[in-house]
Amino acid sequence: MMLRLLSAVVLGVVLGAASAQDAPATAPEYQAPASSHSHGAGGGQGQHQRGMWGGGGGITGTVTEVAADHFIIKTDAVETYTVHLSGDTRIIKQSIQRRGEGGGNPIQALKPADVKVGDAVIVIGKVDAAAKSIGAAVVLQMDPERMKQMREMQASFGKTWLMGKVTAISETRVTLQSSVDNSTHAFQADENTTFRKRRDPVTLADLQVGDMVRVEGAVKDGIFFASSVTLMGPPPEGMPAVVPRIAPPPPPPPNNTQPE
């Protein structure tokens, strides 16, 4: 689930980096070593997702070993993966700009030596789950603050926010299919629920099956009551319903202001 939360973040960062370097973000071809780097791995399936990036996938975890041509990382599922680097691998970092600093979130190109043991990283590429390895197209070094935000966001999904594709509308009850956790969710709208499409106020009547929405609210007696609903439009072809921001969704703006 963490990787699904991060996939839109990585997509935006990588497309920006690829555009700046006039090179495609494609996973390098590689042959996974049969016996090298056989560091012990824990149980489970690991935190990887196939099909997320050009037929490949990705993993997220903490770096435990750094070399010129590979990293070793331990995933949140306590599995050990070898990250194979090549001349086509992009290693990047997006610096955090605090409020009031301006300048956006600049992308910084890194070298393998810039990645240190203990760093949190997201790796996009071709995953070989059997060999516990990945041929890296992109390695994104995560700021610890952002990773903490993502973990908090993961923990609050379904409790304070939802995101997904509308599959059914029955009076004031709306059902969603979310690829954040590959599950069906529903929320209840009432007279206090606000609706927006981009920056324009809309109503429940404007919501249609197939719309992508982000919902903020709270669970009461087992029912998710929506305080605000944002219509996001359909996702790009081939992209899942993922979170397009790197912090928990903000509270709805006052009526006399517009959201960022």
HUKARA-V140143 format. One record per pair of residues at least 12 apart in sequence whose C-alpha atoms are under 6 Angstrom apart, sorted by the first residue. I is the first residue (numbers start at 1). GAP is how many residues later the second one is. Records with the same first field share a line. If there is no record, write none. Layout:
I->GAP  GAP
//
This chain:
1->179  180
4->176
5->237  238
8->236
26->111
27->98  109  110
28->109
41->38  39
42->36  37
46->31  33
47->12  30
56->69  70
57->67  68  69  70
58->65  66  67
59->63  64
60->15  61  62
61->12  13  14  15  59  60
62->12  56  57  58
63->54  55  56
64->53
65->52
69->16
70->13  14  15
71->12
81->51  52
82->51
83->50  51
84->51  52
85->51
89->47  48  49
90->48
91->19  47  48
92->16  17  18  48
93->14  15  47  48
94->12  13
120->22
121->19  20  21
122->17  18
123->15  16
124->12  13  14
125->12
149->98
153->95
159->59  60
160->56  57  58
161->54  55
162->52  53
163->50  51
164->12  13  14  48  49  77
165->12  45  46  47
166->43  44  45
167->42
168->41
172->16  17
173->14  15
174->12  13
179->62
187->37  38
188->37  38
189->37
193->33  34  35
194->34
195->33  34  35
196->34
197->33  34
211->22  23
212->19  20  21  22
213->17  18  19
214->15  16
215->13  14
216->12
//
